[in-house]
């Protein structure tokens, strides 16, 4: 079994409204030394395939289902191979 993590975030220069709201609210609560905030989504999948095939499937899942390539980027990492 291969465990794969896909991390999705906004591309540089694309506004992240959820992170902007969080950053503003942190300032209101007194955490005004925080310079920036980013929010990422993390998905973990367990594949019964070999690592090479699982990576290809994860890439396909990310590009066809999880991201909008105009505003998102993603990173795929193997986190376990049993």
MOQUI-V693674 format. One record per backbone hydrogen bond with DSSP energy under -1.0 kcal/mol. NH is the residue of the N-H (numbers start at 1). CO is the residue of the C=O. E is the energy in kcal/mol with one decimal. If there is no record, write none. Layout:
# MOQUI-V693674
{{NH CO E} {NH CO E}}
This chain:
# MOQUI-V693674
{{2 47 -2.8} {3 80 -3.1} {4 45 -2.8} {5 77 -3.1} {6 43 -2.9} {7 75 -2.6} {8 41 -2.9} {9 73 -2.1} {11 71 -2.6} {14 11 -2.0} {20 16 -2.5} {21 17 -2.2} {22 18 -2.3} {23 19 -2.8} {24 20 -2.3} {25 21 -2.6} {26 22 -2.5} {27 23 -1.8} {28 24 -2.1} {29 25 -1.7} {30 27 -1.4} {31 26 -2.7} {32 30 -1.6} {41 8 -2.4} {43 6 -2.6} {45 4 -2.8} {47 2 -3.3} {54 50 -2.8} {55 51 -2.4} {56 52 -1.8} {57 53 -2.4} {58 54 -2.7} {59 55 -2.4} {60 56 -2.1} {61 57 -2.6} {62 58 -2.7} {63 59 -2.5} {64 60 -2.4} {65 61 -2.0} {66 61 -1.5} {67 62 -2.1} {71 68 -1.7} {72 68 -2.9} {73 9 -2.7} {75 7 -1.9} {77 5 -2.6} {79 3 -2.6} {80 3 -1.2} {82 1 -3.2}}
